[in-house]
Amino acid sequence: MYFMGGGIAAHVYSLVAADTLGADAVHITMRDRSHVMPDKTLCVWGEPNPVIHDAVVAEWGRLRFGYGDTSIVRELETIRYSQYTATSIRALTDSRVVVVRETGEAELPDPACDVALDSRHTDQVRRPASISLLQHFHGWRIRTNATTFDPDVATMMDFRVSQSDGVCFVYVLPYSPTEALVECTVFSAETWPQALYEDRLKVYLRDVVGVADYDVIASETGAIPMCDKQPVRQRGNAWIAIGVAGGLTKPTTGYTVARCVRDACHLMQQYRSTGTFSPPPTAHWRFDWYDRLLLRIIRDEPAVVPRILWTLFERNPVERILRFLDEETRLREELLIFWSLPWRPFLRAIVRR
Ligand SMILES: Cc1cc2nc3c(=O)[nH]c(=O)nc-3n(C[C@H](O)[C@H](O)[C@H](O)COP(=O)(O)OP(=O)(O)OC[C@H]3O[C@@H](n4cnc5c(N)ncnc54)[C@H](O)[C@@H]3O)c2cc1C
């Protein structure tokens, strides 16, 4: 197996290949233009996945959502919200399977390999499409002097911040009562200057969390595509795009890792039974349509988005929403979800292009 690009997707697919086909049966070469893998905070919800579970660095059993002047906390009963890092995923891969690493540009598949899995993408992640937005963020890992956080409650979306420059929420992953990653996340067409994210973080920490005395011990910045056009995955014979480059990012949430795990399982199981590699069919068209509607609303009516997302979590069981975001619900559940939402923006989005 030849990986063009050796980032998160390449490591996840390698782990799944070793698990499905046997570590001794797979020969992995990864070619990346850089030998340094930038660290990232990567979160996934769901049942513990045995293939990557040993790379978990933190877990939460409750999720908080904030809007207006209130917040709610929802218990996860059968699943967990788990955090990995690029470092933990790479270390797990190196402990499970031999990876030959090459440094340099990857331009064409290596003809000696049975399959090329291509995750090359540029830093300019915004794709040409009829709706092309970004989920962009900047966060601080902070340490406080006073007890500030509940380490069992991760804040998934807190809209109690200014909404003046795009849909904006804060995401908090607490690691102890005095340490947390606090990220300002935005859905809009362009990234912000760093000072703008930092202003939002300062105001949130002061006014919502109630803490003024803290040290910033690390920071994280990123941008993920939110668009309605998916790239062609089959790039040639046994040459398949994976990860962000393969369109595995859920357009409306940015979550990619869990979809890579599912895609890799499908790809490797199919290879085990047929001896050929080909990308699995895409999800049902309904989910594609729901994503398009929400993207249109984010583009055209950003002011209503916080209320829609808040209502989604406030009026529905949290695990149903997470399954919906994983595209694993049935039509009946989806109708219940849509019934609970403010419907006018969706009607307007249906008639708009
Ligand atoms: C800061 C951040 C946090 C994120 N958090 C989450 C999260 O919590 N949960 C989630 O599900 N998703 C998350 N994502 C989205 C997604 O999971 C990550 O972007 C993830 O890294 C995608 O993996 P990838 O392999 O597709 O891309 P990357 O990890 O970016 O790997 C692509 C690799 O290709 C290499 N490359 C590019 N061009 C070439 C070339 N021509 N030749 C050779 N090598 C090349 C690059 O150097 C890079 O190493 C996050 C993204 C960011 C940026």
The ligand as an SDF file (V2000), in Angstrom:
LIG
                    3D

 53 58  0  0  0  0  0  0  0  0999 V2000
   -6.5180   21.7070   13.8480 C   0  0  0  0  0  0  0  0  0  0  0  0
   -7.5260   20.6930   13.3250 C   0  0  0  0  0  0  0  0  0  0  0  0
   -8.3240   19.9970   14.2160 C   0  0  0  0  0  0  0  0  0  0  0  0
   -9.2310   19.0280   13.7200 C   0  0  0  0  0  0  0  0  0  0  0  0
  -10.0300   18.3630   14.6160 N   0  0  0  0  0  0  0  0  0  0  0  0
  -10.8330   17.3890   14.1640 C   0  0  0  0  0  0  0  0  0  0  0  0
  -11.6230   16.6280   15.0900 C   0  0  0  0  0  0  0  0  0  0  0  0
  -11.6550   16.9210   16.2890 O   0  0  0  0  0  0  0  0  0  0  0  0
  -12.3630   15.5900   14.6120 N   0  0  0  0  0  0  0  0  0  0  0  0
  -12.3820   15.2860   13.2770 C   0  0  0  0  0  0  0  0  0  0  0  0
  -13.0420   14.3130   12.9010 O   0  0  0  0  0  0  0  0  0  0  0  0
  -11.6990   16.0230   12.3700 N   0  0  0  0  0  0  0  0  0  0  0  0
  -10.9190   17.0520   12.7860 C   0  0  0  0  0  0  0  0  0  0  0  0
  -10.2020   17.7770   11.8730 N   0  0  0  0  0  0  0  0  0  0  0  0
  -10.3840   17.5110   10.4240 C   0  0  0  0  0  0  0  0  0  0  0  0
   -9.5170   16.3480    9.9160 C   0  0  0  0  0  0  0  0  0  0  0  0
   -9.7240   15.2010   10.7020 O   0  0  0  0  0  0  0  0  0  0  0  0
   -8.0390   16.6700    9.9200 C   0  0  0  0  0  0  0  0  0  0  0  0
   -7.8140   17.7620    9.0500 O   0  0  0  0  0  0  0  0  0  0  0  0
   -7.1550   15.5040    9.4920 C   0  0  0  0  0  0  0  0  0  0  0  0
   -5.8160   15.8980    9.6380 O   0  0  0  0  0  0  0  0  0  0  0  0
   -7.4400   15.0490    8.0590 C   0  0  0  0  0  0  0  0  0  0  0  0
   -6.5230   14.0520    7.7170 O   0  0  0  0  0  0  0  0  0  0  0  0
   -5.8890   13.9940    6.2420 P   0  0  0  0  0  0  0  0  0  0  0  0
   -4.9310   12.8750    6.2470 O   0  0  0  0  0  0  0  0  0  0  0  0
   -6.9680   14.0420    5.2510 O   0  0  0  0  0  0  0  0  0  0  0  0
   -5.1000   15.3640    6.0980 O   0  0  0  0  0  0  0  0  0  0  0  0
   -3.7260   15.7320    6.7960 P   0  0  0  0  0  0  0  0  0  0  0  0
   -3.6650   15.1740    8.1590 O   0  0  0  0  0  0  0  0  0  0  0  0
   -3.5910   17.2200    6.6300 O   0  0  0  0  0  0  0  0  0  0  0  0
   -2.6340   14.9760    5.9130 O   0  0  0  0  0  0  0  0  0  0  0  0
   -2.3520   15.3220    4.5760 C   0  0  0  0  0  0  0  0  0  0  0  0
   -0.8560   15.1120    4.3960 C   0  0  0  0  0  0  0  0  0  0  0  0
   -0.5290   15.2290    3.0050 O   0  0  0  0  0  0  0  0  0  0  0  0
    0.7440   15.8210    2.9250 C   0  0  0  0  0  0  0  0  0  0  0  0
    0.9070   16.3480    1.5600 N   0  0  0  0  0  0  0  0  0  0  0  0
    0.1550   17.3030    0.9430 C   0  0  0  0  0  0  0  0  0  0  0  0
    0.5740   17.4580   -0.3370 N   0  0  0  0  0  0  0  0  0  0  0  0
    1.5690   16.5720   -0.5370 C   0  0  0  0  0  0  0  0  0  0  0  0
    2.3820   16.2240   -1.6640 C   0  0  0  0  0  0  0  0  0  0  0  0
    2.2440   16.8380   -2.8520 N   0  0  0  0  0  0  0  0  0  0  0  0
    3.2820   15.2420   -1.5170 N   0  0  0  0  0  0  0  0  0  0  0  0
    3.4530   14.6040   -0.3310 C   0  0  0  0  0  0  0  0  0  0  0  0
    2.7260   14.8970    0.7630 N   0  0  0  0  0  0  0  0  0  0  0  0
    1.7800   15.8460    0.6650 C   0  0  0  0  0  0  0  0  0  0  0  0
    0.7430   16.8720    4.0160 C   0  0  0  0  0  0  0  0  0  0  0  0
    2.0680   17.2120    4.4060 O   0  0  0  0  0  0  0  0  0  0  0  0
   -0.0190   16.1410    5.1370 C   0  0  0  0  0  0  0  0  0  0  0  0
    0.8520   15.4740    6.0310 O   0  0  0  0  0  0  0  0  0  0  0  0
   -9.3270   18.7720   12.3240 C   0  0  0  0  0  0  0  0  0  0  0  0
   -8.5510   19.5250   11.4370 C   0  0  0  0  0  0  0  0  0  0  0  0
   -7.6670   20.4910   11.9200 C   0  0  0  0  0  0  0  0  0  0  0  0
   -6.8750   21.2930   10.9220 C   0  0  0  0  0  0  0  0  0  0  0  0
  1  2  1  0
  2  3  1  0
  2 52  2  0
  3  4  2  0
  4  5  1  0
  4 50  1  0
  5  6  2  0
  6  7  1  0
  6 13  1  0
  7  8  2  0
  7  9  1  0
  9 10  1  0
 10 11  2  0
 10 12  1  0
 12 13  2  0
 13 14  1  0
 14 15  1  0
 14 50  1  0
 15 16  1  0
 16 17  1  0
 16 18  1  0
 18 19  1  0
 18 20  1  0
 20 21  1  0
 20 22  1  0
 22 23  1  0
 23 24  1  0
 24 25  2  0
 24 26  1  0
 24 27  1  0
 27 28  1  0
 28 29  2  0
 28 30  1  0
 28 31  1  0
 31 32  1  0
 32 33  1  0
 33 34  1  0
 33 48  1  0
 34 35  1  0
 35 36  1  0
 35 46  1  0
 36 37  1  0
 36 45  1  0
 37 38  2  0
 38 39  1  0
 39 40  1  0
 39 45  2  0
 40 41  1  0
 40 42  2  0
 42 43  1  0
 43 44  2  0
 44 45  1  0
 46 47  1  0
 46 48  1  0
 48 49  1  0
 50 51  2  0
 51 52  1  0
 52 53  1  0
M  END
$$$$
